[in-house]
């Protein structure tokens, strides 16, 4: 769930998109399991189960929003005249 991307500002001068997303789409069905497998998140789940559920849901929504933002950046047409 850590996205790989590259940014090459010299491509902008060539009219190309300087942002390239190298990661494939994450398996969102496994996202909650990933969080629960991390010690830092599992300890929150043990101490504050009700709050953790809400926080984990918010974290997943934020991760999806961030990935969709990266996809949008990668699809931008930098060569188009305005």
PyMOL Python script that loads the backbone (N, CA, C, O; Angstrom):
from pymol import cmd

cmd.read_pdbstr("""\
ATOM      1  N   UNK A   1       0.812  -1.198   0.000  1.00  0.00           N
ATOM      2  CA  UNK A   1       0.000   0.000   0.000  1.00  0.00           C
ATOM      3  C   UNK A   1       0.856   1.262   0.000  1.00  0.00           C
ATOM      4  O   UNK A   1       0.371   2.366   0.249  1.00  0.00           O
ATOM      5  N   UNK A   2       2.148   1.069  -0.287  1.00  0.00           N
ATOM      6  CA  UNK A   2       3.056   2.184  -0.444  1.00  0.00           C
ATOM      7  C   UNK A   2       3.285   2.323  -1.939  1.00  0.00           C
ATOM      8  O   UNK A   2       3.905   1.457  -2.556  1.00  0.00           O
ATOM      9  N   UNK A   3       2.804   3.379  -2.511  1.00  0.00           N
ATOM     10  CA  UNK A   3       2.797   3.525  -3.967  1.00  0.00           C
ATOM     11  C   UNK A   3       4.153   3.980  -4.498  1.00  0.00           C
ATOM     12  O   UNK A   3       4.827   4.823  -3.907  1.00  0.00           O
ATOM     13  N   UNK A   4       4.523   3.398  -5.621  1.00  0.00           N
ATOM     14  CA  UNK A   4       5.772   3.757  -6.277  1.00  0.00           C
ATOM     15  C   UNK A   4       5.460   4.668  -7.462  1.00  0.00           C
ATOM     16  O   UNK A   4       4.633   4.345  -8.315  1.00  0.00           O
ATOM     17  N   UNK A   5       6.135   5.801  -7.492  1.00  0.00           N
ATOM     18  CA  UNK A   5       5.954   6.733  -8.594  1.00  0.00           C
ATOM     19  C   UNK A   5       7.248   7.466  -8.858  1.00  0.00           C
ATOM     20  O   UNK A   5       8.142   7.500  -8.013  1.00  0.00           O
ATOM     21  N   UNK A   6       7.344   8.057 -10.047  1.00  0.00           N
ATOM     22  CA  UNK A   6       8.526   8.823 -10.438  1.00  0.00           C
ATOM     23  C   UNK A   6       8.086  10.190 -10.931  1.00  0.00           C
ATOM     24  O   UNK A   6       7.007  10.344 -11.503  1.00  0.00           O
ATOM     25  N   UNK A   7       8.932  11.168 -10.701  1.00  0.00           N
ATOM     26  CA  UNK A   7       8.669  12.512 -11.201  1.00  0.00           C
ATOM     27  C   UNK A   7       9.945  13.025 -11.856  1.00  0.00           C
ATOM     28  O   UNK A   7      10.982  13.154 -11.206  1.00  0.00           O
ATOM     29  N   UNK A   8       9.855  13.315 -13.151  1.00  0.00           N
ATOM     30  CA  UNK A   8      10.993  13.801 -13.910  1.00  0.00           C
ATOM     31  C   UNK A   8      10.619  15.157 -14.508  1.00  0.00           C
ATOM     32  O   UNK A   8       9.949  15.205 -15.540  1.00  0.00           O
ATOM     33  N   UNK A   9      11.038  16.259 -13.881  1.00  0.00           N
ATOM     34  CA  UNK A   9      10.630  17.586 -14.347  1.00  0.00           C
ATOM     35  C   UNK A   9      11.121  17.933 -15.751  1.00  0.00           C
ATOM     36  O   UNK A   9      10.552  18.815 -16.395  1.00  0.00           O
ATOM     37  N   UNK A  10      12.163  17.262 -16.239  1.00  0.00           N
ATOM     38  CA  UNK A  10      12.638  17.561 -17.592  1.00  0.00           C
ATOM     39  C   UNK A  10      11.636  17.117 -18.660  1.00  0.00           C
ATOM     40  O   UNK A  10      11.650  17.646 -19.771  1.00  0.00           O
ATOM     41  N   UNK A  11      10.777  16.163 -18.342  1.00  0.00           N
ATOM     42  CA  UNK A  11       9.759  15.723 -19.297  1.00  0.00           C
ATOM     43  C   UNK A  11       8.724  16.822 -19.564  1.00  0.00           C
ATOM     44  O   UNK A  11       8.142  16.880 -20.647  1.00  0.00           O
ATOM     45  N   UNK A  12       8.502  17.678 -18.590  1.00  0.00           N
ATOM     46  CA  UNK A  12       7.531  18.763 -18.756  1.00  0.00           C
ATOM     47  C   UNK A  12       7.961  19.703 -19.881  1.00  0.00           C
ATOM     48  O   UNK A  12       7.118  20.185 -20.637  1.00  0.00           O
ATOM     49  N   UNK A  13       9.256  19.967 -19.997  1.00  0.00           N
ATOM     50  CA  UNK A  13       9.768  20.833 -21.059  1.00  0.00           C
ATOM     51  C   UNK A  13       9.538  20.221 -22.444  1.00  0.00           C
ATOM     52  O   UNK A  13       9.467  20.940 -23.441  1.00  0.00           O
ATOM     53  N   UNK A  14       9.422  18.897 -22.501  1.00  0.00           N
ATOM     54  CA  UNK A  14       9.169  18.188 -23.759  1.00  0.00           C
ATOM     55  C   UNK A  14       7.675  18.044 -24.042  1.00  0.00           C
ATOM     56  O   UNK A  14       7.286  17.455 -25.050  1.00  0.00           O
ATOM     57  N   UNK A  15       6.840  18.583 -23.152  1.00  0.00           N
ATOM     58  CA  UNK A  15       5.396  18.468 -23.329  1.00  0.00           C
ATOM     59  C   UNK A  15       4.834  17.134 -22.869  1.00  0.00           C
ATOM     60  O   UNK A  15       3.705  16.776 -23.203  1.00  0.00           O
ATOM     61  N   UNK A  16       5.625  16.405 -22.104  1.00  0.00           N
ATOM     62  CA  UNK A  16       5.198  15.092 -21.600  1.00  0.00           C
ATOM     63  C   UNK A  16       4.846  15.211 -20.126  1.00  0.00           C
ATOM     64  O   UNK A  16       5.260  16.149 -19.445  1.00  0.00           O
ATOM     65  N   UNK A  17       4.083  14.256 -19.654  1.00  0.00           N
ATOM     66  CA  UNK A  17       3.697  14.216 -18.251  1.00  0.00           C
ATOM     67  C   UNK A  17       4.911  13.820 -17.404  1.00  0.00           C
ATOM     68  O   UNK A  17       5.457  12.734 -17.596  1.00  0.00           O
ATOM     69  N   UNK A  18       5.346  14.677 -16.472  1.00  0.00           N
ATOM     70  CA  UNK A  18       6.520  14.356 -15.651  1.00  0.00           C
ATOM     71  C   UNK A  18       6.233  13.333 -14.548  1.00  0.00           C
ATOM     72  O   UNK A  18       7.162  12.827 -13.919  1.00  0.00           O
ATOM     73  N   UNK A  19       4.949  13.026 -14.308  1.00  0.00           N
ATOM     74  CA  UNK A  19       4.573  12.108 -13.229  1.00  0.00           C
ATOM     75  C   UNK A  19       4.251  10.737 -13.819  1.00  0.00           C
ATOM     76  O   UNK A  19       3.430  10.624 -14.729  1.00  0.00           O
ATOM     77  N   UNK A  20       4.899   9.704 -13.300  1.00  0.00           N
ATOM     78  CA  UNK A  20       4.629   8.333 -13.729  1.00  0.00           C
ATOM     79  C   UNK A  20       4.324   7.476 -12.512  1.00  0.00           C
ATOM     80  O   UNK A  20       5.111   7.425 -11.567  1.00  0.00           O
ATOM     81  N   UNK A  21       3.194   6.813 -12.538  1.00  0.00           N
ATOM     82  CA  UNK A  21       2.791   5.914 -11.465  1.00  0.00           C
ATOM     83  C   UNK A  21       3.232   4.505 -11.839  1.00  0.00           C
ATOM     84  O   UNK A  21       2.803   3.966 -12.860  1.00  0.00           O
ATOM     85  N   UNK A  22       4.085   3.912 -11.017  1.00  0.00           N
ATOM     86  CA  UNK A  22       4.620   2.585 -11.300  1.00  0.00           C
ATOM     87  C   UNK A  22       3.873   1.461 -10.582  1.00  0.00           C
ATOM     88  O   UNK A  22       4.003   0.296 -10.958  1.00  0.00           O
ATOM     89  N   UNK A  23       3.109   1.792  -9.575  1.00  0.00           N
ATOM     90  CA  UNK A  23       2.402   0.775  -8.798  1.00  0.00           C
ATOM     91  C   UNK A  23       1.123   0.340  -9.487  1.00  0.00           C
ATOM     92  O   UNK A  23       0.438   1.141 -10.124  1.00  0.00           O
ATOM     93  N   UNK A  24       0.814  -0.932  -9.350  1.00  0.00           N
ATOM     94  CA  UNK A  24      -0.498  -1.403  -9.802  1.00  0.00           C
ATOM     95  C   UNK A  24      -1.511  -1.097  -8.702  1.00  0.00           C
ATOM     96  O   UNK A  24      -1.134  -0.769  -7.577  1.00  0.00           O
ATOM     97  N   UNK A  25      -2.778  -1.204  -9.027  1.00  0.00           N
ATOM     98  CA  UNK A  25      -3.832  -0.925  -8.046  1.00  0.00           C
ATOM     99  C   UNK A  25      -3.742  -1.923  -6.893  1.00  0.00           C
ATOM    100  O   UNK A  25      -3.648  -3.128  -7.126  1.00  0.00           O
ATOM    101  N   UNK A  26      -3.769  -1.439  -5.662  1.00  0.00           N
ATOM    102  CA  UNK A  26      -3.708  -2.342  -4.506  1.00  0.00           C
ATOM    103  C   UNK A  26      -4.949  -3.228  -4.410  1.00  0.00           C
ATOM    104  O   UNK A  26      -5.998  -2.917  -4.975  1.00  0.00           O
ATOM    105  N   UNK A  27      -4.809  -4.314  -3.698  1.00  0.00           N
ATOM    106  CA  UNK A  27      -5.943  -5.189  -3.417  1.00  0.00           C
ATOM    107  C   UNK A  27      -6.659  -4.611  -2.197  1.00  0.00           C
ATOM    108  O   UNK A  27      -6.277  -4.877  -1.057  1.00  0.00           O
ATOM    109  N   UNK A  28      -7.691  -3.825  -2.449  1.00  0.00           N
ATOM    110  CA  UNK A  28      -8.365  -3.121  -1.362  1.00  0.00           C
ATOM    111  C   UNK A  28      -9.085  -4.080  -0.415  1.00  0.00           C
ATOM    112  O   UNK A  28      -9.338  -3.720   0.735  1.00  0.00           O
ATOM    113  N   UNK A  29      -9.416  -5.272  -0.859  1.00  0.00           N
ATOM    114  CA  UNK A  29     -10.084  -6.247   0.010  1.00  0.00           C
ATOM    115  C   UNK A  29      -9.163  -6.688   1.153  1.00  0.00           C
ATOM    116  O   UNK A  29      -9.644  -7.116   2.201  1.00  0.00           O
ATOM    117  N   UNK A  30      -7.853  -6.589   0.961  1.00  0.00           N
ATOM    118  CA  UNK A  30      -6.889  -7.001   1.979  1.00  0.00           C
ATOM    119  C   UNK A  30      -6.361  -5.842   2.818  1.00  0.00           C
ATOM    120  O   UNK A  30      -5.522  -6.049   3.694  1.00  0.00           O
ATOM    121  N   UNK A  31      -6.837  -4.632   2.564  1.00  0.00           N
ATOM    122  CA  UNK A  31      -6.285  -3.459   3.240  1.00  0.00           C
ATOM    123  C   UNK A  31      -6.462  -3.537   4.757  1.00  0.00           C
ATOM    124  O   UNK A  31      -5.513  -3.292   5.502  1.00  0.00           O
ATOM    125  N   UNK A  32      -7.660  -3.873   5.219  1.00  0.00           N
ATOM    126  CA  UNK A  32      -7.913  -3.957   6.662  1.00  0.00           C
ATOM    127  C   UNK A  32      -7.043  -5.038   7.305  1.00  0.00           C
ATOM    128  O   UNK A  32      -6.537  -4.854   8.412  1.00  0.00           O
ATOM    129  N   UNK A  33      -6.874  -6.148   6.621  1.00  0.00           N
ATOM    130  CA  UNK A  33      -6.006  -7.213   7.125  1.00  0.00           C
ATOM    131  C   UNK A  33      -4.559  -6.768   7.235  1.00  0.00           C
ATOM    132  O   UNK A  33      -3.852  -7.133   8.174  1.00  0.00           O
ATOM    133  N   UNK A  34      -4.130  -5.972   6.261  1.00  0.00           N
ATOM    134  CA  UNK A  34      -2.781  -5.413   6.306  1.00  0.00           C
ATOM    135  C   UNK A  34      -2.607  -4.538   7.542  1.00  0.00           C
ATOM    136  O   UNK A  34      -1.608  -4.654   8.253  1.00  0.00           O
ATOM    137  N   UNK A  35      -3.583  -3.657   7.801  1.00  0.00           N
ATOM    138  CA  UNK A  35      -3.501  -2.786   8.975  1.00  0.00           C
ATOM    139  C   UNK A  35      -3.448  -3.599  10.266  1.00  0.00           C
ATOM    140  O   UNK A  35      -2.653  -3.309  11.161  1.00  0.00           O
ATOM    141  N   UNK A  36      -4.290  -4.605  10.353  1.00  0.00           N
ATOM    142  CA  UNK A  36      -4.356  -5.408  11.575  1.00  0.00           C
ATOM    143  C   UNK A  36      -3.094  -6.253  11.774  1.00  0.00           C
ATOM    144  O   UNK A  36      -2.804  -6.682  12.891  1.00  0.00           O
ATOM    145  N   UNK A  37      -2.352  -6.490  10.705  1.00  0.00           N
ATOM    146  CA  UNK A  37      -1.106  -7.248  10.793  1.00  0.00           C
ATOM    147  C   UNK A  37       0.087  -6.402  11.228  1.00  0.00           C
ATOM    148  O   UNK A  37       1.136  -6.943  11.577  1.00  0.00           O
ATOM    149  N   UNK A  38      -0.064  -5.096  11.211  1.00  0.00           N
ATOM    150  CA  UNK A  38       0.997  -4.194  11.640  1.00  0.00           C
ATOM    151  C   UNK A  38       0.884  -3.985  13.153  1.00  0.00           C
ATOM    152  O   UNK A  38      -0.201  -3.699  13.660  1.00  0.00           O
ATOM    153  N   UNK A  39       1.987  -4.124  13.866  1.00  0.00           N
ATOM    154  CA  UNK A  39       1.981  -4.026  15.323  1.00  0.00           C
ATOM    155  C   UNK A  39       1.432  -2.676  15.789  1.00  0.00           C
ATOM    156  O   UNK A  39       0.652  -2.611  16.740  1.00  0.00           O
ATOM    157  N   UNK A  40       1.839  -1.615  15.122  1.00  0.00           N
ATOM    158  CA  UNK A  40       1.404  -0.271  15.552  1.00  0.00           C
ATOM    159  C   UNK A  40      -0.108  -0.112  15.464  1.00  0.00           C
ATOM    160  O   UNK A  40      -0.704   0.587  16.284  1.00  0.00           O
ATOM    161  N   UNK A  41      -0.741  -0.760  14.469  1.00  0.00           N
ATOM    162  CA  UNK A  41      -2.190  -0.658  14.350  1.00  0.00           C
ATOM    163  C   UNK A  41      -2.897  -1.708  15.213  1.00  0.00           C
ATOM    164  O   UNK A  41      -3.977  -1.451  15.744  1.00  0.00           O
ATOM    165  N   UNK A  42      -2.293  -2.876  15.348  1.00  0.00           N
ATOM    166  CA  UNK A  42      -2.888  -3.922  16.170  1.00  0.00           C
ATOM    167  C   UNK A  42      -2.976  -3.484  17.626  1.00  0.00           C
ATOM    168  O   UNK A  42      -3.932  -3.833  18.319  1.00  0.00           O
ATOM    169  N   UNK A  43      -1.992  -2.724  18.097  1.00  0.00           N
ATOM    170  CA  UNK A  43      -2.029  -2.252  19.487  1.00  0.00           C
ATOM    171  C   UNK A  43      -3.161  -1.240  19.684  1.00  0.00           C
ATOM    172  O   UNK A  43      -3.775  -1.196  20.750  1.00  0.00           O
ATOM    173  N   UNK A  44      -3.436  -0.438  18.675  1.00  0.00           N
ATOM    174  CA  UNK A  44      -4.579   0.491  18.756  1.00  0.00           C
ATOM    175  C   UNK A  44      -5.870  -0.303  18.811  1.00  0.00           C
ATOM    176  O   UNK A  44      -6.785   0.036  19.562  1.00  0.00           O
ATOM    177  N   UNK A  45      -5.944  -1.368  18.011  1.00  0.00           N
ATOM    178  CA  UNK A  45      -7.139  -2.213  17.972  1.00  0.00           C
ATOM    179  C   UNK A  45      -7.394  -2.858  19.333  1.00  0.00           C
ATOM    180  O   UNK A  45      -8.544  -2.980  19.756  1.00  0.00           O
ATOM    181  N   UNK A  46      -6.334  -3.268  20.014  1.00  0.00           N
ATOM    182  CA  UNK A  46      -6.493  -3.901  21.321  1.00  0.00           C
ATOM    183  C   UNK A  46      -6.948  -2.908  22.387  1.00  0.00           C
ATOM    184  O   UNK A  46      -7.813  -3.226  23.203  1.00  0.00           O
ATOM    185  N   UNK A  47      -6.379  -1.724  22.381  1.00  0.00           N
ATOM    186  CA  UNK A  47      -6.695  -0.743  23.420  1.00  0.00           C
ATOM    187  C   UNK A  47      -8.002  -0.003  23.162  1.00  0.00           C
ATOM    188  O   UNK A  47      -8.750   0.285  24.096  1.00  0.00           O
ATOM    189  N   UNK A  48      -8.275   0.304  21.903  1.00  0.00           N
ATOM    190  CA  UNK A  48      -9.450   1.128  21.566  1.00  0.00           C
ATOM    191  C   UNK A  48     -10.186   0.519  20.374  1.00  0.00           C
ATOM    192  O   UNK A  48     -10.138   1.072  19.275  1.00  0.00           O
ATOM    193  N   UNK A  49     -10.865  -0.609  20.574  1.00  0.00           N
ATOM    194  CA  UNK A  49     -11.480  -1.304  19.434  1.00  0.00           C
ATOM    195  C   UNK A  49     -12.528  -0.489  18.676  1.00  0.00           C
ATOM    196  O   UNK A  49     -12.571  -0.546  17.448  1.00  0.00           O
ATOM    197  N   UNK A  50     -13.352   0.249  19.362  1.00  0.00           N
ATOM    198  CA  UNK A  50     -14.391   1.025  18.684  1.00  0.00           C
ATOM    199  C   UNK A  50     -13.772   2.155  17.861  1.00  0.00           C
ATOM    200  O   UNK A  50     -14.146   2.368  16.708  1.00  0.00           O
ATOM    201  N   UNK A  51     -12.839   2.865  18.450  1.00  0.00           N
ATOM    202  CA  UNK A  51     -12.179   3.963  17.748  1.00  0.00           C
ATOM    203  C   UNK A  51     -11.325   3.439  16.602  1.00  0.00           C
ATOM    204  O   UNK A  51     -11.245   4.067  15.547  1.00  0.00           O
ATOM    205  N   UNK A  52     -10.685   2.288  16.806  1.00  0.00           N
ATOM    206  CA  UNK A  52      -9.807   1.710  15.786  1.00  0.00           C
ATOM    207  C   UNK A  52     -10.599   1.382  14.522  1.00  0.00           C
ATOM    208  O   UNK A  52     -10.124   1.623  13.412  1.00  0.00           O
ATOM    209  N   UNK A  53     -11.780   0.845  14.682  1.00  0.00           N
ATOM    210  CA  UNK A  53     -12.594   0.510  13.510  1.00  0.00           C
ATOM    211  C   UNK A  53     -12.882   1.749  12.676  1.00  0.00           C
ATOM    212  O   UNK A  53     -12.784   1.716  11.450  1.00  0.00           O
ATOM    213  N   UNK A  54     -13.231   2.823  13.333  1.00  0.00           N
ATOM    214  CA  UNK A  54     -13.508   4.080  12.637  1.00  0.00           C
ATOM    215  C   UNK A  54     -12.236   4.630  11.980  1.00  0.00           C
ATOM    216  O   UNK A  54     -12.271   5.099  10.842  1.00  0.00           O
ATOM    217  N   UNK A  55     -11.123   4.569  12.699  1.00  0.00           N
ATOM    218  CA  UNK A  55      -9.855   5.055  12.156  1.00  0.00           C
ATOM    219  C   UNK A  55      -9.372   4.214  10.981  1.00  0.00           C
ATOM    220  O   UNK A  55      -8.852   4.756  10.006  1.00  0.00           O
ATOM    221  N   UNK A  56      -9.536   2.901  11.064  1.00  0.00           N
ATOM    222  CA  UNK A  56      -9.109   2.022   9.980  1.00  0.00           C
ATOM    223  C   UNK A  56      -9.944   2.276   8.726  1.00  0.00           C
ATOM    224  O   UNK A  56      -9.422   2.250   7.612  1.00  0.00           O
ATOM    225  N   UNK A  57     -11.220   2.518   8.907  1.00  0.00           N
ATOM    226  CA  UNK A  57     -12.095   2.819   7.765  1.00  0.00           C
ATOM    227  C   UNK A  57     -11.660   4.142   7.124  1.00  0.00           C
ATOM    228  O   UNK A  57     -11.595   4.251   5.900  1.00  0.00           O
ATOM    229  N   UNK A  58     -11.364   5.138   7.950  1.00  0.00           N
ATOM    230  CA  UNK A  58     -10.905   6.428   7.445  1.00  0.00           C
ATOM    231  C   UNK A  58      -9.558   6.278   6.729  1.00  0.00           C
ATOM    232  O   UNK A  58      -9.327   6.919   5.704  1.00  0.00           O
ATOM    233  N   UNK A  59      -8.683   5.445   7.257  1.00  0.00           N
ATOM    234  CA  UNK A  59      -7.378   5.218   6.631  1.00  0.00           C
ATOM    235  C   UNK A  59      -7.539   4.580   5.257  1.00  0.00           C
ATOM    236  O   UNK A  59      -6.824   4.934   4.320  1.00  0.00           O
ATOM    237  N   UNK A  60      -8.473   3.642   5.131  1.00  0.00           N
ATOM    238  CA  UNK A  60      -8.714   3.000   3.838  1.00  0.00           C
ATOM    239  C   UNK A  60      -9.288   3.999   2.838  1.00  0.00           C
ATOM    240  O   UNK A  60      -8.869   4.030   1.681  1.00  0.00           O
ATOM    241  N   UNK A  61     -10.235   4.808   3.273  1.00  0.00           N
ATOM    242  CA  UNK A  61     -10.814   5.824   2.383  1.00  0.00           C
ATOM    243  C   UNK A  61      -9.743   6.807   1.923  1.00  0.00           C
ATOM    244  O   UNK A  61      -9.712   7.200   0.757  1.00  0.00           O
ATOM    245  N   UNK A  62      -8.866   7.202   2.846  1.00  0.00           N
ATOM    246  CA  UNK A  62      -7.790   8.122   2.500  1.00  0.00           C
ATOM    247  C   UNK A  62      -6.805   7.479   1.531  1.00  0.00           C
ATOM    248  O   UNK A  62      -6.342   8.135   0.598  1.00  0.00           O
ATOM    249  N   UNK A  63      -6.482   6.217   1.736  1.00  0.00           N
ATOM    250  CA  UNK A  63      -5.560   5.511   0.848  1.00  0.00           C
ATOM    251  C   UNK A  63      -6.146   5.399  -0.560  1.00  0.00           C
ATOM    252  O   UNK A  63      -5.423   5.557  -1.543  1.00  0.00           O
ATOM    253  N   UNK A  64      -7.434   5.130  -0.662  1.00  0.00           N
ATOM    254  CA  UNK A  64      -8.089   5.057  -1.975  1.00  0.00           C
ATOM    255  C   UNK A  64      -8.088   6.423  -2.647  1.00  0.00           C
ATOM    256  O   UNK A  64      -7.824   6.524  -3.845  1.00  0.00           O
ATOM    257  N   UNK A  65      -8.381   7.468  -1.891  1.00  0.00           N
ATOM    258  CA  UNK A  65      -8.387   8.822  -2.436  1.00  0.00           C
ATOM    259  C   UNK A  65      -6.996   9.180  -2.958  1.00  0.00           C
ATOM    260  O   UNK A  65      -6.861   9.733  -4.050  1.00  0.00           O
ATOM    261  N   UNK A  66      -5.960   8.862  -2.172  1.00  0.00           N
ATOM    262  CA  UNK A  66      -4.587   9.176  -2.556  1.00  0.00           C
ATOM    263  C   UNK A  66      -4.190   8.420  -3.824  1.00  0.00           C
ATOM    264  O   UNK A  66      -3.582   9.000  -4.724  1.00  0.00           O
ATOM    265  N   UNK A  67      -4.531   7.123  -3.902  1.00  0.00           N
ATOM    266  CA  UNK A  67      -4.186   6.343  -5.088  1.00  0.00           C
ATOM    267  C   UNK A  67      -4.910   6.887  -6.317  1.00  0.00           C
ATOM    268  O   UNK A  67      -4.320   6.985  -7.393  1.00  0.00           O
ATOM    269  N   UNK A  68      -6.178   7.240  -6.163  1.00  0.00           N
ATOM    270  CA  UNK A  68      -6.931   7.809  -7.289  1.00  0.00           C
ATOM    271  C   UNK A  68      -6.341   9.154  -7.728  1.00  0.00           C
ATOM    272  O   UNK A  68      -6.363   9.481  -8.915  1.00  0.00           O
ATOM    273  N   UNK A  69      -5.820   9.927  -6.786  1.00  0.00           N
ATOM    274  CA  UNK A  69      -5.153  11.189  -7.124  1.00  0.00           C
ATOM    275  C   UNK A  69      -3.895  10.920  -7.939  1.00  0.00           C
ATOM    276  O   UNK A  69      -3.614  11.641  -8.897  1.00  0.00           O
ATOM    277  N   UNK A  70      -3.141   9.898  -7.573  1.00  0.00           N
ATOM    278  CA  UNK A  70      -1.947   9.530  -8.324  1.00  0.00           C
ATOM    279  C   UNK A  70      -2.319   9.074  -9.733  1.00  0.00           C
ATOM    280  O   UNK A  70      -1.647   9.433 -10.700  1.00  0.00           O
ATOM    281  N   UNK A  71      -3.395   8.277  -9.852  1.00  0.00           N
ATOM    282  CA  UNK A  71      -3.837   7.841 -11.175  1.00  0.00           C
ATOM    283  C   UNK A  71      -4.229   9.040 -12.032  1.00  0.00           C
ATOM    284  O   UNK A  71      -3.905   9.087 -13.219  1.00  0.00           O
ATOM    285  N   UNK A  72      -4.915   9.996 -11.448  1.00  0.00           N
ATOM    286  CA  UNK A  72      -5.340  11.200 -12.163  1.00  0.00           C
ATOM    287  C   UNK A  72      -4.117  11.997 -12.632  1.00  0.00           C
ATOM    288  O   UNK A  72      -4.084  12.463 -13.770  1.00  0.00           O
ATOM    289  N   UNK A  73      -3.119  12.155 -11.767  1.00  0.00           N
ATOM    290  CA  UNK A  73      -1.898  12.863 -12.147  1.00  0.00           C
ATOM    291  C   UNK A  73      -1.179  12.161 -13.298  1.00  0.00           C
ATOM    292  O   UNK A  73      -0.662  12.817 -14.202  1.00  0.00           O
ATOM    293  N   UNK A  74      -1.149  10.842 -13.264  1.00  0.00           N
ATOM    294  CA  UNK A  74      -0.455  10.077 -14.297  1.00  0.00           C
ATOM    295  C   UNK A  74      -1.163  10.173 -15.647  1.00  0.00           C
ATOM    296  O   UNK A  74      -0.526   9.990 -16.683  1.00  0.00           O
ATOM    297  N   UNK A  75      -2.461  10.454 -15.657  1.00  0.00           N
ATOM    298  CA  UNK A  75      -3.228  10.537 -16.904  1.00  0.00           C
ATOM    299  C   UNK A  75      -3.291  11.946 -17.480  1.00  0.00           C
ATOM    300  O   UNK A  75      -3.793  12.129 -18.588  1.00  0.00           O
ATOM    301  N   UNK A  76      -2.795  12.942 -16.757  1.00  0.00           N
ATOM    302  CA  UNK A  76      -2.883  14.315 -17.244  1.00  0.00           C
ATOM    303  C   UNK A  76      -2.144  14.484 -18.550  1.00  0.00           C
ATOM    304  O   UNK A  76      -1.089  13.887 -18.764  1.00  0.00           O
ATOM    305  N   UNK A  77      -2.709  15.309 -19.429  1.00  0.00           N
ATOM    306  CA  UNK A  77      -2.106  15.584 -20.724  1.00  0.00           C
ATOM    307  C   UNK A  77      -1.295  16.867 -20.634  1.00  0.00           C
ATOM    308  O   UNK A  77      -1.861  17.960 -20.637  1.00  0.00           O
ATOM    309  N   UNK A  78       0.003  16.746 -20.555  1.00  0.00           N
ATOM    310  CA  UNK A  78       0.887  17.893 -20.392  1.00  0.00           C
ATOM    311  C   UNK A  78       1.231  18.563 -21.714  1.00  0.00           C
ATOM    312  O   UNK A  78       1.770  19.669 -21.725  1.00  0.00           O
ATOM    313  N   UNK A  79       0.927  17.908 -22.821  1.00  0.00           N
ATOM    314  CA  UNK A  79       1.277  18.463 -24.126  1.00  0.00           C
ATOM    315  C   UNK A  79       0.178  19.321 -24.720  1.00  0.00           C
ATOM    316  O   UNK A  79       0.389  19.942 -25.762  1.00  0.00           O
ATOM    317  N   UNK A  80      -0.985  19.378 -24.096  1.00  0.00           N
ATOM    318  CA  UNK A  80      -2.117  20.118 -24.650  1.00  0.00           C
ATOM    319  C   UNK A  80      -1.937  21.613 -24.450  1.00  0.00           C
ATOM    320  O   UNK A  80      -1.538  22.066 -23.377  1.00  0.00           O
ATOM    321  N   UNK A  81      -2.228  22.357 -25.475  1.00  0.00           N
ATOM    322  CA  UNK A  81      -2.175  23.820 -25.372  1.00  0.00           C
ATOM    323  C   UNK A  81      -3.432  24.322 -24.708  1.00  0.00           C
ATOM    324  O   UNK A  81      -4.526  23.812 -24.946  1.00  0.00           O
ATOM    325  N   UNK A  82      -3.265  25.326 -23.874  1.00  0.00           N
ATOM    326  CA  UNK A  82      -4.422  25.853 -23.154  1.00  0.00           C
ATOM    327  C   UNK A  82      -5.017  27.023 -23.877  1.00  0.00           C
ATOM    328  O   UNK A  82      -6.003  27.597 -23.416  1.00  0.00           O
TER     329      UNK A  82
END
""", "prot")
cmd.dss("prot")
cmd.show_as("cartoon", "prot")
cmd.util.cbc("prot")
cmd.orient("prot")
